[in-house]
């Protein structure tokens, strides 16, 4: 019985090509909208999350504004922070802009950052060649520098920069390394910066206080207790004054972004579902018209002994065929739209199994829900009334 019902349902769909196409189109638009939006949001979320993770999901960033009496952190404060349980290292950052001279090439407003050996021990993939800052550079305030990739190309025109000397704010500095080319992130590019030991950078830039510190965690699962201990040290350092520092946990940012994009995905999927609802209504209308047109056929089949369940099954299968066909086409078109968007917006394309299940499940559900009423109407037609249309 099922095989016969499927054959008859497919035959009727083929017989009414234009009507079937317009009905499929409604489901196709709805499913493709949902799939495209969900896939694009997932790809964008993954790209943003990976950029934040690259900054260090195992890292706490401290911004110390300080007070009038104490602006920023001291070396003693850094030592206390490094002794906190489950902290694997502390990396201060000082920054500023100054002039740079190499031979007759003068550059102004060059961004100079001061780091320590911990930074380069943690960021193992940051160097293209040469070395980073080591503990001796920090302790001895060595005048050494690591150049950004673009800056190295601009100053040395293909020559090897390592071992060369240049002037930074009037101080002779030896180049010991070159950074890898950065594609840029939400925190900016490192291609045009100069990194020095923070102790030397403070002298070169005339900076007296450390206001930015990265605290690396050996166990990110214990971030809450680490933040509590760090906060205690900072409160003590700044006399428990309010608004003297901020503590930022990268993992918290990742979690917040995940929650926001999750809600955004649901919102966009809900909006796109309206078009799928319209497609379902189109299926119902087409099936009701089909029932009206085939009243005589239904009457003859009932007169020849067809059960109401058989009539209902045939019309329901017809509705499911249309919605599934529209759903599969919508899935393909939605994925194509997402692929094009990922190329244009430069984020990775991702597709999950539940996205495919969602497309097929939605389209099947639409066929069943909106095809049930017409199918029931067809199965309940009185054979005598139906045959009056002959």
Buried (B, 14 or more C-beta within 10 A) or exposed (E): EEEEBBEBBEEBBEEBEEBBBEBBBBBBBBBBBBBBBBBBBBBBBBBBBEBBBBBBBBBBBBEBEBEEEBBBBEEEBBEBBBEBEBBBBBBBBBBBEBBBBBEEEEBEEBBBBBBBBBBBBBBEEBBBEBEBBBEEBBEEBBBBBBBBBBBBBBBBEEEEBBEBEBBBBEEEBEBBBBBBBBEEBEEEBBBBBBBBBBBBBBBBBEBEEBBBBBBBBEEBEBBEEBBEBBEEBBBEBBEEBEEBBEBEBBBBBBEEBEEEBEEBBEEBBEEBBEBBBEBBEBBBBBBBEBBEEBBEBBBBBBEEEBEBEBBBBBBBBBBBBBBBBBBBBBBBBBBEBBBEBBEEEEBEBBBEEEBBEBBBEBBBBBBBBBBBBBBBBBBEBEBEEBBEEE
